[in-house]
């Protein structure tokens, strides 16, 4: 009889049938490829309509529940908004232990969301919104170590006083505060995680959480922070290396006038070059948040991650140049943090197109029949880019996932309508990839935004203040689709199904021919992977804003998802919740 560990390894390699007795979901994305695909097939096209709730766990913490659960050794581990953690019996939902996080500051960036934990070597790791990396005992939940990586307010340069009145009474926030949202990557004895909040600075946001009321972002000046990724010793929490997103020497780059894939950027390069001498230190507050967990190739010893927008967001005159290495897919040496290669998707970015969705590792087949070890990056701009993992060479750009309009046209005083807006095409929610079919499944947002440059008078003897207001473009279509893409070869769209509400949280694909996808109105949907047709759906009571997982115990397959809503769901009239729901076929 196979040992349990041997069986799990064979299931992971696809060598055991989808009805294996036990199959874990041991890490974010299921493994370091970030594919969000499971070989389990006990739940399939033929029986998914019979899927029913098996159990429900309410965390007691309402709102912004974006975590992907992790299942290891028969226990489900999940983090909440506010960074609490629960370990639950994965068969019944019975609490095994809980950890209550006590933040050391209330000054955090954005809503207090967390996107998951990592479990390895008998420890549960979490990176928190108040700038800490903690390790808990996997068996008891006891705190093993607690490393304060950064104080969120540390080094803030902005002040919001006085601006509120000049900006029409809207509440001004100084949100260049650093903290962590992403689930950590644990590999080679390291816990690897990157900060969010670096690329924003002073701004005003619609309190409903959307763009409908207008969001003032990108106030001119040195109000941002410098983003970074760091590796910590998995046993002690001691920092081993740190990589900064903004390039100290030469972050201006070549002042390129086109993207690497040939799209015109419509930049005023002459004006940027003229302004450059006065802004040589802009890299020090240049932004570059890191939103989601890197992928990892142990053979190359490389991790792959996307970087966020430069600061100030949506306003580039005070940061002349390409702003390296923001808005990029980068490859780093896992042992040292040294940059091996980068591909900047949008130089001198002004629209909020963070490279936020986690990269996916795959084998790409070229027209000549050769197979290349590749990494794919789904973008907010509307394309999926495929690169050679070893060199970064661009192998393919997919068909556009959306209808693009005025792409890379800069904000203007009269208002520039651009599609997509800052929420994407594809934002942070992960993509599912089925290596057997070469298909990727993406949640795609279709919508445009209006970017308007405005000015207000400065104080006595001070120049006027410029900023960009971003709002939803009136009269432009706004909807979401679940889209299937041939990612292993042609880059063509295979099918696209329009959703009833915004899609969020990402996708899960299984060998049962299913794709699970959550909606902001609370529905978890199971689609036919061949056609996109909905075969089953369940109203979870609050918006789905975290990716679902699937696992098996004692031959029974389960599907688990968090239902808590997200900040933007408030703008659409949908509430928040606190439930982790787990489904299975009737016994």
Secondary structure per residue as TSV (DSSP state, phi and psi in degrees):
chain	resnum	aa	ss	phi	psi
A	1	X	-	360.0	137.8
A	2	X	-	-65.9	140.5
A	3	X	-	-67.7	160.2
A	4	X	H	-61.4	-44.4
A	5	X	H	-65.9	-38.7
A	6	X	H	-63.5	-42.3
A	7	X	H	-61.9	-42.9
A	8	X	H	-63.3	-40.0
A	9	X	H	-64.6	-39.8
A	10	X	H	-69.4	-37.1
A	11	X	H	-61.7	-43.4
A	12	X	H	-60.6	-32.1
A	13	X	T	-88.4	-1.2
A	14	X	T	79.8	15.5
A	15	X	-	-91.0	-10.2
A	16	X	S	-111.2	151.9
A	17	X	-	-63.5	162.7
A	18	X	T	-68.8	-2.8
A	19	X	T	-100.4	20.2
A	20	X	-	-55.3	146.3
A	21	X	S	-57.7	-48.3
A	22	X	-	-127.2	137.3
A	23	X	B	-148.2	120.6
A	24	X	-	-89.2	167.9
A	25	X	B	-121.3	84.2
A	26	X	-	-84.2	-5.8
A	27	X	S	-157.9	167.1
A	28	X	T	-57.3	134.3
A	29	X	T	76.1	0.5
A	30	X	S	83.7	-38.2
A	31	X	S	-154.9	-177.0
A	32	X	T	-71.9	-3.1
A	33	X	T	-79.3	-14.6
A	34	X	-	62.7	32.0
A	35	X	-	-83.3	-18.3
A	36	X	-	50.2	43.8
A	37	X	E	-126.1	139.8
A	38	X	E	-121.0	139.0
A	39	X	-	-77.9	-0.2
A	40	X	-	-68.1	142.2
A	41	X	-	-140.0	13.3
A	42	X	S	-64.7	-35.0
A	43	X	S	-95.4	121.0
A	44	X	-	-139.8	-173.7
A	45	X	T	-57.1	-35.5
A	46	X	T	-75.7	-25.8
A	47	X	T	-123.1	-1.3
A	48	X	G	-61.8	-24.5
A	49	X	G	-63.5	-16.8
A	50	X	G	-92.6	2.3
A	51	X	E	-62.3	134.5
A	52	X	E	-136.6	157.4
A	53	X	E	-60.8	131.8
A	54	X	E	-96.1	-40.9
A	55	X	E	-164.3	166.1
A	56	X	E	-139.4	139.2
A	57	X	E	-125.7	125.7
A	58	X	E	-100.2	124.0
A	59	X	-	-76.0	-22.5
A	60	X	S	83.2	0.5
A	61	X	-	-119.6	110.5
A	62	X	-	-89.5	135.1
A	63	X	S	107.4	143.5
A	64	X	-	53.8	43.0
A	65	X	B	-85.7	89.2
A	66	X	-	-106.2	6.0
A	67	X	-	-76.1	143.1
A	68	X	-	-93.5	123.1
A	69	X	-	-66.3	159.5
A	70	X	E	-123.2	134.0
A	71	X	E	-117.9	117.7
A	72	X	E	-139.6	134.5
A	73	X	T	54.8	38.4
A	74	X	T	78.5	6.5
A	75	X	E	-121.1	142.6
A	76	X	E	-102.8	126.9
A	77	X	E	-112.8	129.0
A	78	X	E	-143.4	140.9
A	79	X	E	-104.9	154.5
A	80	X	-	-112.7	171.6
A	81	X	T	-59.2	140.6
A	82	X	T	85.4	0.0
A	83	X	S	71.4	21.2
A	84	X	-	-71.9	157.9
A	85	X	E	-133.4	140.7
A	86	X	E	-127.5	139.7
A	87	X	E	-109.4	126.5
A	88	X	E	-127.0	145.3
A	89	X	E	-62.1	120.2
A	90	X	T	-72.1	-12.8
A	91	X	T	-86.6	-35.4
A	92	X	T	-123.1	-18.3
A	93	X	-	85.5	2.4
A	94	X	-	-63.3	127.8
A	95	X	E	-63.8	130.5
A	96	X	E	-94.7	-40.3
A	97	X	E	-165.2	161.9
A	98	X	E	-134.4	149.3
A	99	X	E	-121.9	126.1
A	100	X	-	-102.3	118.7
A	101	X	-	-84.3	132.7
A	102	X	-	-111.2	102.1
A	103	X	-	-67.4	148.0
A	104	X	S	-95.8	-4.6
A	105	X	-	-155.4	150.1
A	106	X	S	-94.1	-3.6
A	107	X	-	-85.8	86.5
A	108	X	-	-118.5	168.2
A	109	X	S	-88.0	120.4
A	110	X	S	65.4	-166.0
A	111	X	S	-62.4	150.7
A	112	X	-	-80.9	54.9
A	113	X	-	-88.7	156.9
A	114	X	B	-141.0	142.3
A	115	X	-	-108.7	10.4
A	116	X	-	135.6	169.3
A	117	X	-	-111.5	173.2
A	118	X	E	-125.1	144.9
A	119	X	E	-125.7	125.7
A	120	X	E	-164.9	142.8
A	121	X	T	58.8	32.1
A	122	X	T	81.7	7.6
A	123	X	E	-125.1	152.3
A	124	X	E	-112.0	121.5
A	125	X	E	-106.9	140.4
A	126	X	E	-143.0	139.8
A	127	X	E	-106.7	132.8
A	128	X	-	-109.8	162.6
A	129	X	T	-69.9	-20.6
A	130	X	T	-94.3	23.0
A	131	X	S	84.2	24.6
A	132	X	E	-118.5	153.3
A	133	X	E	-116.6	122.3
A	134	X	E	-122.9	152.0
A	135	X	E	-124.2	129.1
A	136	X	E	-114.2	148.7
A	137	X	E	-65.5	124.9
A	138	X	T	-61.3	-30.4
A	139	X	T	-84.8	-34.8
A	140	X	T	-118.0	-20.1
A	141	X	-	83.3	1.2
A	142	X	-	-65.8	143.7
A	143	X	E	-71.0	124.8
A	144	X	E	-97.6	-47.6
A	145	X	E	-150.3	158.5
A	146	X	E	-143.1	108.6
A	147	X	E	-109.0	120.8
A	148	X	E	-83.8	105.1
A	149	X	-	-80.2	-35.4
A	150	X	-	-163.2	145.1
A	151	X	-	-86.3	126.8
A	152	X	T	-52.0	-36.9
A	153	X	T	-89.6	-1.8
A	154	X	T	-61.7	124.0
A	155	X	T	80.5	11.3
A	156	X	-	-60.1	137.7
A	157	X	-	-112.3	-8.6
A	158	X	-	-95.6	160.5
A	159	X	-	-137.5	136.9
A	160	X	-	-93.9	-8.7
A	161	X	T	-62.8	136.3
A	162	X	T	87.3	-24.8
A	163	X	H	-77.0	-26.8
A	164	X	H	-57.6	-44.7
A	165	X	H	-67.2	-41.4
A	166	X	H	-69.4	-21.7
A	167	X	T	-100.7	36.1
A	168	X	T	75.6	23.4
A	169	X	T	80.4	2.1
A	170	X	-	-71.2	142.9
A	171	X	-	-71.6	123.0
A	172	X	-	-87.3	133.9
A	173	X	E	-116.1	141.4
A	174	X	E	-103.7	96.1
A	175	X	-	-112.1	25.7
A	176	X	-	-84.8	61.9
A	177	X	-	-111.6	134.7
A	178	X	-	-94.3	136.6
A	179	X	B	-159.9	-174.6
A	180	X	-	-119.0	138.1
A	181	X	-	-117.1	-35.5
A	182	X	S	-71.5	149.9
A	183	X	-	-66.7	135.6
A	184	X	-	-67.0	154.5
A	185	X	E	-98.8	127.7
A	186	X	E	-112.7	118.9
A	187	X	E	-161.9	147.7
A	188	X	T	54.4	35.2
A	189	X	T	73.3	15.7
A	190	X	E	-122.0	148.0
A	191	X	E	-108.9	116.9
A	192	X	E	-115.4	128.6
A	193	X	E	-155.6	150.6
A	194	X	E	-126.7	158.4
A	195	X	-	-89.7	150.8
A	196	X	B	-109.2	169.7
A	197	X	-	94.3	1.1
A	198	X	T	-78.8	-24.9
A	199	X	T	-103.9	27.9
A	200	X	-	-122.0	-59.0
A	201	X	-	70.8	-155.3
A	202	X	E	-65.4	134.1
A	203	X	E	-162.1	168.3
A	204	X	B	-125.3	132.4
A	205	X	-	-121.5	146.6
A	206	X	-	-59.8	124.9
A	207	X	T	-64.8	-16.5
A	208	X	T	-77.6	-8.7
A	209	X	S	94.5	2.4
A	210	X	S	-120.2	-166.3
A	211	X	S	-101.9	-1.8
A	212	X	T	-58.3	-37.3
A	213	X	T	-90.7	1.9
A	214	X	-	91.3	138.2
A	215	X	E	-127.9	119.5
A	216	X	E	-84.8	116.7
A	217	X	E	-133.9	164.0
A	218	X	-	71.3	40.9
A	219	X	-	-64.5	129.7
A	220	X	S	-61.5	138.1
A	221	X	S	130.5	177.6
A	222	X	S	-88.0	67.4
A	223	X	-	-107.7	5.8
A	224	X	-	-94.3	-165.9
A	225	X	-	-133.7	177.1
A	226	X	B	-107.4	117.1
A	227	X	-	-73.5	154.5
A	228	X	E	-156.4	157.8
A	229	X	E	-118.6	139.3
A	230	X	E	-136.2	156.3
A	231	X	E	-117.1	134.0
A	232	X	E	-120.7	145.1
A	233	X	E	-61.5	125.5
A	234	X	T	-66.2	-23.5
A	235	X	T	-88.3	-33.8
A	236	X	T	-120.0	-21.1
A	237	X	-	87.2	-1.4
A	238	X	-	-67.1	138.0
A	239	X	E	-71.1	133.3
A	240	X	E	-105.2	-37.1
A	241	X	E	-158.0	162.2
A	242	X	E	-142.2	134.3
A	243	X	E	-118.0	126.6
A	244	X	E	-92.8	138.3
A	245	X	S	-68.6	-44.1
A	246	X	S	-83.0	131.3
A	247	X	-	-80.4	121.0
A	248	X	T	-66.3	-42.3
A	249	X	T	-111.0	104.8
A	250	X	T	91.5	30.7
A	251	X	T	-69.4	-13.8
A	252	X	T	-68.8	-22.8
A	253	X	T	63.3	-148.6
A	254	X	T	-100.2	11.3
A	255	X	-	51.6	49.9
A	256	X	-	-67.7	149.2
A	257	X	S	-103.1	-5.3
A	258	X	B	-136.7	155.4
A	259	X	-	-69.3	168.2
A	260	X	T	-63.4	-22.9
A	261	X	T	-99.1	14.3
A	262	X	S	95.6	8.8
A	263	X	-	-88.5	132.9
A	264	X	B	-66.3	139.9
A	265	X	-	-97.9	-10.2
A	266	X	-	56.0	41.4
A	267	X	-	-91.0	150.8
A	268	X	-	-94.5	81.3
A	269	X	H	-64.7	-35.4
A	270	X	H	-61.7	-42.9
A	271	X	H	-66.3	-37.7
A	272	X	H	-64.7	-45.1
A	273	X	H	-63.2	-37.9
A	274	X	H	-66.0	-33.7
A	275	X	H	-83.3	-15.8
A	276	X	H	-57.7	-43.6
A	277	X	G	-59.1	-30.9
A	278	X	G	-81.5	-6.7
A	279	X	G	-131.0	37.8
A	280	X	T	-65.5	-24.6
A	281	X	T	-97.1	13.1
A	282	X	G	-61.5	-26.0
A	283	X	G	-63.1	-24.0
A	284	X	G	-66.3	-24.9
A	285	X	G	-126.4	33.6
A	286	X	-	-84.3	-1.0
A	287	X	B	84.8	-151.3
A	288	X	-	94.4	65.1
A	289	X	-	-71.1	159.0
A	290	X	-	-122.9	116.9
A	291	X	-	-97.9	-35.0
A	292	X	S	-139.2	163.1
A	293	X	-	-61.4	132.6
A	294	X	-	-66.2	156.6
A	295	X	E	-89.6	160.0
A	296	X	E	-140.1	130.0
A	297	X	E	-111.1	105.1
A	298	X	T	-67.8	-26.0
A	299	X	T	-68.3	-40.0
A	300	X	T	-87.6	-16.7
A	301	X	T	69.0	29.8
A	302	X	E	-118.7	144.4
A	303	X	E	-110.6	150.6
A	304	X	E	-126.0	129.2
A	305	X	E	-148.4	157.5
A	306	X	E	-101.9	147.5
A	307	X	-	-112.6	158.3
A	308	X	-	-94.8	-169.8
A	309	X	-	-74.9	155.0
A	310	X	B	-74.8	164.4
A	311	X	S	-113.6	142.5
A	312	X	S	-75.2	140.7
A	313	X	T	-62.4	139.0
A	314	X	T	63.4	12.5
A	315	X	-	-146.0	108.6
A	316	X	-	-104.3	-3.6
A	317	X	T	-66.6	-25.7
A	318	X	T	-94.2	10.4
A	319	X	S	-139.3	66.3
A	320	X	-	-59.2	149.8
A	321	X	S	104.7	-172.5
A	322	X	-	-80.4	-17.4
A	323	X	-	62.4	54.0
A	324	X	T	-69.7	141.6
A	325	X	T	-109.9	41.7
A	326	X	T	-68.9	162.1
A	327	X	T	55.7	40.1
A	328	X	E	-131.2	154.2
A	329	X	E	-93.9	125.2
A	330	X	E	-125.0	153.2
A	331	X	E	-118.5	125.8
A	332	X	E	-119.8	146.8
A	333	X	E	-68.0	123.9
A	334	X	T	-67.0	-26.2
A	335	X	T	-84.8	-25.0
A	336	X	T	-125.0	-17.1
A	337	X	-	78.3	9.5
A	338	X	-	-71.8	136.4
A	339	X	E	-71.5	126.7
A	340	X	E	-96.6	-44.5
A	341	X	E	-158.5	163.8
A	342	X	E	-145.3	154.6
A	343	X	E	-133.0	110.8
A	344	X	E	-86.0	114.9
A	345	X	S	-71.0	-40.9
A	346	X	S	-136.9	95.4
A	347	X	T	-64.3	145.0
A	348	X	T	50.0	54.7
A	349	X	-	-72.2	139.0
A	350	X	-	-134.6	18.7
A	351	X	S	-128.3	-2.3
A	352	X	-	84.3	32.6
A	353	X	-	-93.0	50.4
A	354	X	-	-46.7	142.6
A	355	X	-	-84.6	85.1
A	356	X	-	-104.3	-33.7
A	357	X	S	-68.4	136.5
A	358	X	-	-62.4	134.7
A	359	X	-	-62.1	152.9
A	360	X	E	-122.7	132.5
A	361	X	E	-90.5	138.7
A	362	X	E	-156.0	169.1
A	363	X	E	-100.7	121.4
A	364	X	E	-105.4	134.4
A	365	X	E	-106.0	119.2
A	366	X	-	-80.5	172.4
A	367	X	T	-63.4	-25.7
A	368	X	T	-84.7	3.8
A	369	X	S	88.8	-7.8
A	370	X	-	-75.9	150.7
A	371	X	E	-109.8	132.9
A	372	X	E	-121.2	134.3
A	373	X	E	-68.0	118.5
A	374	X	E	-130.7	167.4
A	375	X	E	-132.2	134.3
A	376	X	E	-111.8	143.7
A	377	X	E	-130.5	113.4
A	378	X	E	-82.3	132.4
A	379	X	-	-115.0	159.3
A	380	X	T	-70.3	-21.1
A	381	X	T	-74.1	-17.3
A	382	X	S	114.4	3.5
A	383	X	-	-120.0	160.3
A	384	X	E	-111.4	124.8
A	385	X	E	-101.2	138.5
A	386	X	E	-119.3	127.8
A	387	X	E	-124.2	151.7
A	388	X	E	-64.9	124.6
A	389	X	T	-62.2	-35.5
A	390	X	T	-78.0	-35.4
A	391	X	T	-115.5	-20.1
A	392	X	-	85.0	-1.7
A	393	X	-	-57.3	135.4
A	394	X	E	-76.3	118.1
A	395	X	E	-92.3	-34.5
A	396	X	E	-162.6	144.5
A	397	X	E	-118.1	128.9
A	398	X	-	-69.7	171.8
A	399	X	-	-59.3	152.6
A	400	X	-	-62.5	135.8
A	401	X	S	-82.4	-16.6
A	402	X	S	-137.6	174.8
A	403	X	-	-87.9	114.8
A	404	X	-	-89.2	146.0
A	405	X	B	-143.1	126.6
A	406	X	S	53.1	34.1
A	407	X	T	-58.1	129.8
A	408	X	T	68.8	16.9
A	409	X	-	-77.7	131.4
A	410	X	-	-72.5	156.4
A	411	X	-	-56.5	152.0
A	412	X	B	-143.7	160.3
A	413	X	T	-60.4	-32.1
A	414	X	T	-84.0	-8.0
A	415	X	-	93.7	120.4
A	416	X	E	-108.9	123.4
A	417	X	E	-89.1	121.1
A	418	X	E	-129.5	135.8
A	419	X	E	-123.4	128.2
A	420	X	S	-80.4	166.0
A	421	X	B	-86.3	-169.0
A	422	X	T	-70.7	-12.8
A	423	X	T	-87.3	0.0
A	424	X	B	113.5	178.8
A	425	X	S	-27.7	-102.7
A	426	X	S	-108.6	116.2
A	427	X	-	-94.5	-146.4
A	428	X	S	-68.3	-26.0
A	429	X	S	-56.7	137.2
A	430	X	B	-71.6	156.0
A	431	X	-	-96.7	141.3
A	432	X	E	-96.4	140.8
A	433	X	E	-134.7	126.3
A	434	X	E	-101.5	106.9
A	435	X	T	-65.7	-26.2
A	436	X	T	-67.1	-34.5
A	437	X	T	-106.9	-13.9
A	438	X	T	75.3	16.2
A	439	X	E	-99.4	137.4
A	440	X	E	-108.9	146.0
A	441	X	E	-122.6	120.9
A	442	X	E	-127.1	141.9
A	443	X	E	-87.6	119.9
A	444	X	E	-120.2	127.5
A	445	X	E	-98.7	129.6
A	446	X	E	-107.4	124.4
A	447	X	-	173.7	155.1
A	448	X	E	-117.7	159.6
A	449	X	E	-131.4	154.2
A	450	X	E	-104.6	123.9
A	451	X	E	-107.7	114.4
A	452	X	E	-121.0	122.7
A	453	X	E	-82.2	128.5
A	454	X	E	-129.2	162.3
A	455	X	E	-134.4	149.6
A	456	X	E	-134.1	155.7
A	457	X	-	-66.2	142.5
A	458	X	-	-83.6	-178.7
A	459	X	S	-72.2	178.3
A	460	X	T	-54.7	124.8
A	461	X	T	74.3	10.1
A	462	X	-	-116.8	149.6
A	463	X	-	-70.6	165.5
A	464	X	-	-63.6	156.8
A	465	X	E	-102.2	128.3
A	466	X	E	-109.1	145.5
A	467	X	E	-154.4	167.8
A	468	X	E	-113.8	128.2
A	469	X	E	-100.3	130.6
A	470	X	E	-113.5	129.6
A	471	X	E	-143.9	161.3
A	472	X	E	-65.0	136.8
A	473	X	-	-75.0	120.0
A	474	X	T	-69.6	140.3
A	475	X	T	81.1	-3.3
A	476	X	S	-93.8	143.8
A	477	X	-	-62.8	145.4
A	478	X	-	-141.8	112.9
A	479	X	E	-163.2	174.3
A	480	X	E	-123.2	151.8
A	481	X	E	-131.1	149.2
A	482	X	E	-94.1	122.9
A	483	X	E	-124.8	133.9
A	484	X	E	-102.9	133.4
A	485	X	E	-128.1	136.2
A	486	X	E	-78.1	96.0
A	487	X	T	-94.5	-19.2
A	488	X	T	-79.4	-6.2
A	489	X	T	-154.8	-80.2
A	490	X	T	-80.8	-27.0
A	491	X	-	78.5	13.9
A	492	X	-	-85.2	149.6
A	493	X	E	-76.3	128.3
A	494	X	E	-94.3	-40.0
A	495	X	E	-160.5	160.0
A	496	X	E	-148.5	125.6
A	497	X	E	-118.7	126.2
A	498	X	E	-76.6	135.1
A	499	X	-	-92.1	160.5
A	500	X	S	-75.1	-24.6
A	501	X	S	-145.1	179.5
A	502	X	-	-60.0	142.1
A	503	X	E	-93.5	145.5
A	504	X	E	-155.8	159.3
A	505	X	E	95.4	-23.7
A	506	X	E	100.9	-177.1
A	507	X	E	-122.5	154.7
A	508	X	E	-129.1	126.8
A	509	X	E	-114.8	148.7
A	510	X	E	-133.5	161.9
A	511	X	T	-69.2	-9.0
A	512	X	T	-77.6	7.9
A	513	X	T	76.8	28.8
A	514	X	E	-121.9	151.3
A	515	X	E	-128.7	120.2
A	516	X	E	-96.6	135.6
A	517	X	E	-147.6	134.7
A	518	X	E	-100.2	150.6
A	519	X	E	-116.3	156.5
A	520	X	T	-70.5	-17.7
A	521	X	T	-83.1	2.8
A	522	X	S	104.2	-4.6
A	523	X	E	-83.8	132.5
A	524	X	E	-100.5	123.4
A	525	X	E	-112.7	142.8
A	526	X	E	-112.3	118.0
A	527	X	E	-104.6	150.7
A	528	X	E	-70.3	122.3
A	529	X	T	-65.6	-21.7
A	530	X	T	-81.0	-34.2
A	531	X	T	-123.5	-20.4
A	532	X	-	87.4	-4.5
A	533	X	-	-65.2	136.8
A	534	X	E	-74.6	124.1
A	535	X	E	-102.9	-20.4
A	536	X	E	-161.4	145.8
A	537	X	E	-151.0	153.5
A	538	X	E	-140.7	135.0
A	539	X	E	-84.8	112.4
A	540	X	-	-89.9	-3.4
A	541	X	S	93.3	-13.9
A	542	X	S	-157.5	161.2
A	543	X	-	-58.3	143.2
A	544	X	-	-89.9	116.6
A	545	X	-	-131.2	18.1
A	546	X	S	-134.3	154.2
A	547	X	-	-75.4	140.1
A	548	X	-	-74.6	159.2
A	549	X	E	-132.0	165.1
A	550	X	E	-137.3	148.2
A	551	X	E	-153.9	169.0
A	552	X	E	-134.1	139.8
A	553	X	E	-137.7	131.5
A	554	X	T	54.2	36.3
A	555	X	T	80.0	1.5
A	556	X	E	-107.0	128.4
A	557	X	E	-92.4	139.0
A	558	X	E	-123.2	154.4
A	559	X	E	-125.3	128.6
A	560	X	E	-124.3	142.2
A	561	X	E	-152.3	146.3
A	562	X	E	-89.7	139.3
A	563	X	E	-127.4	102.1
A	564	X	-	-143.6	0.6
A	565	X	-	78.0	-175.2
A	566	X	-	-154.8	173.6
A	567	X	G	-59.2	-42.3
A	568	X	G	-74.2	-15.9
A	569	X	G	-68.1	-25.8
A	570	X	G	-63.1	-36.0
A	571	X	G	-67.0	-20.2
A	572	X	G	-101.4	5.2
A	573	X	T	89.3	7.4
A	574	X	-	-102.1	139.4
A	575	X	-	-86.4	-175.4
A	576	X	-	-110.9	166.5
A	577	X	-	-150.6	-166.1
A	578	X	-	-146.4	22.7
A	579	X	E	-104.4	139.5
A	580	X	E	-102.7	118.8
A	581	X	E	-108.1	136.8
A	582	X	E	-125.6	131.5
A	583	X	E	-118.0	154.1
A	584	X	E	-158.3	165.0
A	585	X	E	-74.0	149.4
A	586	X	-	-57.6	141.6
A	587	X	-	-76.9	360.0
